[in-house]
Amino acid sequence: MARLLIEGGHPIAGTVRPAGNKNAAMPMICAALLTDQPVVLHNVPRIGDVDNLLLILQGLGVDVAWQGPNTLHLHARTLAFAEPDPALFRQLRGSLTLMGPMLGRTGAFRVAGSAGGDDIGRRRIDTHLQIFSALGVELMGEGDTFALQIDGDLQGADVLLDEASVTATENGVMAAALAQGTTVFRNAACEPHVSDLCRLLVAMGCDIDGIGTNRLIIEGQPALGGAEFTVGPDFMEIGTWIGLGAVTSGELRIEGVVAEDLRMMQMVFRERLGLEMALLPGRAGERDTLVVAAEQALAVAPEFGGGIPCIASAPWPGFPTDVLSIALVVATQSAGTVLFHEKMFESRLYFVDRLIAMGARIVFCDPHRVVVSGPSPLYGQRVSTPDIRAGMALILAALCAEGVTEIGNVTEIDRGYSDIGNRLVRLGAHLERIPD
């Protein structure tokens, strides 16, 4: 397995631009299956999960071509099979969003094996199946092997989702785009990447009302056309850069941000962990810039009356679960005590044993809660990353630790962060990648 050797104690400073949002790009790539016309996507991150998804699409008969560093041309003239490669399907969670487009385009979807992705706890697909059933889809099979099919056309329906699942909402919207009649999704997810997908579908000819809210109304179309669309910036990666600047004492300018997407993150980092940052409005036609100040004295702000504050993950517009691991490392360098509550995944916080080995003062309360007291000096150790976000959190810890840290299994990080080693080196990090 590839490893990173990181020497801590060097400020991460300079200017950086976030990559395209992985969680938007993945379903957008799948949306190309909804039409026999070309779809061109700009600002697509060059990451492992995208590469694997493109291999699945090629196996289904889709023409795939990179046109420049981050522009992707997709053309699903015909679809050869209704069943993706099981081995590839099991490697990434994003493969689930093949179901909606395949049902809409071919009326069938078969797979042997469950979708993969980060090992952060139970990730159910019942909400996906609830939506498909409401649209007239029949489920067959048992265990991890199942088939979905529709006799005739998908039919619009009024569906109350049993949870505001991001991927289930995305699957449902894509299936409904080719359904007969009107579909209403209530309690729909409304994360920025869900909204981005909806805007792409509108560009392809779908009629969607309520974008950005938890009530989506989709008017199904007999066919969709091609489109050209730019993937928005990855606000989870922006949260990572905020944390990097904070724990390494460097001034970091993050260009090309969408201010509205950062409101909760800014509030938590500023009001809970004492992080100073400034949002600089962009000129006409340009996005904003976020500046993380150098040499900060981080301090946890106690709650009124002296209580221990809590940072909890929540569905949008709450604090993103994918940034919780980053905030946790920042808390190890902040004066004071804070409770972290991961409400969505029961294994997200299991990586804290690596931070404890590096010197962090963390009490593991239960699979969903830990208490962090800081500031704690961290020391280089040999660790291995269990998933994308934990891996990036370990990089943060290594960059502010004394000595050298060796991080193993870094291909997990490659799944979600584009060229992260070289980007960090350009900002002042001292690191070396040791290949497999």
N, C-alpha and C positions, 0 to 999 in steps of 0.2 A: 504494500500500500504506500502511496505517496505520503511524504511527511513535510512539515514546515519546521525549520529551525528559526526561532525568533529571539533576538536580543532586545530585552526591554530597556526602558529608560530614555527613549528618544522621542521627542515631540512629533506628532503627526500634524503637519501644517501645510497650508497651500490652498489650492483651488481644485475642486472636484465636481464632476457632473454625474448625477445618478444614472444608472442604466435604466432601460425600460422595465416596466413592472412585470416581473415573471408571472404573477398571478392573473394578469390581464392577457399577456401574450399567449399563454397556454390555451385558454378557451377560444381566443381569437383564431389561433391556428386551426383548432377543431371546427370553428365556424365556417372555414373555407369548404368543408364537406357539404354545406347546405346548398351550394350552387355549382353549376357546370361552367361558370365563368371565372376568370382569373381574380384572385384576391392578392393585393400587395400590401404588406405590413412594413412600416418603418419603425426604427428604434426597438427592434427585437433583441433581447439580451442573448449573447452567445454563451449559453450555459449548458450543462449536461442534461438537464431535464428537457430542454428544447430539442437538443440533438436526438434524444431517445424518442420523443414524440414524433419528430419528423421521420424517423425510421419506421414507426408504426404507420404513418400516413403513406409513405412510399409502398409499404406492403399492401395497402388497400388500393393502390393504383393511382395515387395522387402525384402529379408532377411537382417537384420541389426544387427550387433554385435560389441560392443566395445571390443578390445583386448588390454588391458592396458589403461593407462590414456588418451592417445591421438591418439591411432591407431584404425581405423575404418574399418571393413570388411563389404562390400556390395555385394550382389549377387541377381541380377534381372533375375532369371531363366525364369520366365514368368511374364507378367504384367497383373494384374487382371482387371484393369479398365483404361479407357483413361481420366477419370475425377477425379482430386484430391478433397479432402475434402474441400468444399467451405469455411468453418469457419477457417480452418488452412491456406488455401491459402491467405485469407485476412489479416493474421497476419504478413506476412513478404514479403518484396519486392523481396527477393531472390527466391521466388516461381516462378517468371516469367521464370527463366531459366529451368523450367521443360518443357516448350513448345517445344524447339528445339529437345531434346532427345525423347520426346513422339512422335513427328511427324516423326522423323527418324526411330524409332523402330516400331510404330504401325500405322502410317499414320493418326492419329487423336489426337485431344486434345479438351476437353470441360471444361468450367468452368463457374460458376455462381458467379460473384463478381470480383472486381478488387484486384490486389495484394496490400498488406499493406506496412509496413515499417515506416520509420521516416516521421513525418509530417513537411517537410521542403519546401513544395511548389509543384507545378505541376510537375508530372513525367509521361510524355507521353509514349505510347507504339507504336506510329505510325511507328517508325523505325523498330521495330520488325516485324510489319505487312507488311511493305515494303519489307523486306528481304524474308519473307515467301511467299508473292505473287510472287516474282521473281523466287522462287524455285518451283512454281506450286501449292501452297497451296490456297485453297478457304476459305474465311472467311464468316461465317454466323452468324446471330444474330444481336442484337442491344444493346446499352447501355453497362452495365457491364456484361451482359450474352452473351457469344459468343462461337462459335465452329470453330475449324480449322480442315480441312481434305484435303487429297490428293487422287486423283483418280489414282492409280498406284504408281509409285515411284517418289520421289523427283528428280528434274532435276537440274543439275548444271547451274549456270548463272553468268554473270558479273554484279555486283551490286555496284552502287555508293551510299553509305549511306548518307541520308540527314543530319545526325549529327553523330559525333563519339561517339555513345552511347556504354558504356561498356557492359551492359546486352544484348543489341541487337546484338552486335558483338559476344558475347559468345553464345547466342541462335543460331545465324546464323552459326557459325563454327561447333557447335554440330550437327545441322541439315544437313549441307553440308557434314559432315563426312560420312553419309550414303546415300548421293545423288548419282545419276548416273552422271558420267562425272566430269568436272572441274568447281569449283566455285571460283570466284575472288571477294573479298571484297575490295573496295577502300574507303578511309576515315574511315577505321576501327579504333576502339579504340586500343591503344597499351600499356595500363597500365601493370605493372608487373603481376597482377593477371590474365589478359587476356593471357599473354605469358605463365604463369604457366599452365593454362588450356590447351593451345595448346600443350605444352610439354607432358601433360598427354595423350592427344589424340594421339600424335605420339607414345607414349609408348604402346597404345592400338592398334596400327597398321595403323593409319591414316597418310597420307602424306601431310604435311603442309609446305609451303615455305613462308618466310617473317615474321617469328615470331619476335615480338618486333618492327615491323614497322606498318605503317597504310595501307599497301597493303598485304593482305593475300591471298594465293593461296592454295586451298584445293582440293586434288584429292579424290573423294568419293570412299568408299570401300563397297563391298557387305556385309561385316560383320566386326565387331571389336572384339578383344579379351580382356582378362583381363589384369590387370597391377598392379604394386605396385609403389607408388609415394609418395614423401614427400612434403607437403605444405610449401611454403617459408614463411619467417618471415613477420609479419604484419608491413609494413612501416608506416601506419597510427598510430599504437600503439607506434612505435619508436618515431614518432613526439610528441606523448603525453608524453612519458618519458623525452624527451628533454625539453619540457615545464615545467614539474614537477621539474626537477632539477634547471631550471633557476629561477622560482618564489619562491622556498623555500630555495635557497642558499646552497643546498647540492651538494656534488660531486657524480655523478651518472655514473656508468659504465654500458653501454648497450651492452651486448655480442650477438654475432650471427647475426650481421647486414650485409646487402648487400650494399656495398658502392655506387654502381651505382644507386640504388633506392633512395638514400638520397641526391643527388647532389642539387636539387632545394630547398629542405627543409633546408639543411645546408646553402646555399647561402642566403636565406631569413632570417633565424634566426641570422646568423652572420652579414650580410651586412646591413640588415634593422633594426634589434633590438639589435645589439651589443653583441650577445651571444657568449661566448668563448667555443669552443669544439675542441676535437682532435680525429682524426680517427687513430686507431692503427691497422696495418695490421695483419691479422691472420696468424698463422703458416700454413704450407702445409696441405691442406685438411680441414682447418678450416675457418670460416667466420671471419669478422673483428669485432673490438670493438670500440664503440664510447664513449668518455669520456666527460661529461659535467662538467666544472670546478665549484668549490664551491665559494661562496661569490662574486658573480659577480656584477659589477656596470653596469647595463643594460642601454643603451642609444640609442635612435633612430638616425639613420644617415640621415640627410637631403639630398635631392637631390642637384645636382650641381646648384648653384645659390640660394640655400636656400629654394627651394620648398618643400612642404610636400610630403614625399614618399608615395607610394601606394603599398599595398600587395593585390594582386588579385588572386582569384582561376582561374584555367584553366585546360583544358584536358591535359593529360600526353604529354610531360614531364613538364608541368607547375605545379604550386603549388597546391597540392591536396585540394579540397573543404572540405574533411573530417578533415583536420588539421587547417583550417582557424579559427575555434572557439578557438582552443588551442593557436594559435599565438596571437589572440585578447586578451586573458587573460595575456599573456606575455607582450603585449604592455601596459597594465594598470600598469605594474611595471617597465616600461622603461621610462627614461627621454626623453621627446619630444612628438611630435604629428605625427600620422600616419593615413592614410585613408585606410580602408578595403573595398574591392569591391568584393562581392560575385556575380559572373557572372552567376552561374548555377542554383541556387534555390532561389526563392523570399522570402522564410520564414526561411532560415538558420539563419539569424541574429536577429530574433525576441526575442531570449533569452536574449539579452543585457539589457532588463529592469531589470532582476535579478541582473546583475552586477552593474547597476546604483543604485539599492536599497542598494547594499553592499558598495557603496561609489565611484565606478568608474566614471571617467569623460568621458562620451561618448555622442556624438551628433548623433542622429539617422537621417540621411539625407533622406533616402527612403528605401524601402524594400531590396535594394541591396547594400547600402553603409552606413557605419558609420565612424565617426572620433573619434579616441581614443587619449587622452592626459594623459601623466603620468609623474612621478609615482604618483599613488593615493593609500593612505592607504585604505585597505578594512576592513570591519567589519562584523562579523557574523550575519546572517539573517536566516529566514525560507523561503526556496525557493523550487520549484518543477521543475523537469527536463522534458522538452518537447520531447527530442529525445536523441539518444545515444551520439552524439558528444557534444551537448550542456550540457548534464549531466556530461560528463567528464571534460568539461571546468569549470563547476561549482565546481567540486571537486578541480581543480587547484586553483580556487579563494578561496575556503574555507581553503585550506591548507596554504595559505599565508595571510589569514585574521586574524584580532585580534578577539579573542573570539571564540564562538562555532557557527557553521552553521549547520542547519538541512536541509538536501536535501531529498525531497520526490520523490516518483515514481521511485525509483532506479532500479526497474526491467527493465526499459528502458535501463539503462547502462549495465545490465547483458546480454542484447541481443547482445552486441558487445565486451564486455571486460570480459575475463575469470577470475573469482575469484579475482576481482580487490581489494576488501576490505582487504583480507588477504595478498595479495601481497604488498599493501601499508603499512600495519602494519609492515611487515618484514623489510621495508625500513625506518621505524621511524615515520610513521604517527600515530597520536592519533585519532582513530575513533572507533565508535561502530555502528553495524548494528542492527536496530530494526525491527524484522520480521513483516509480515502482522498481 
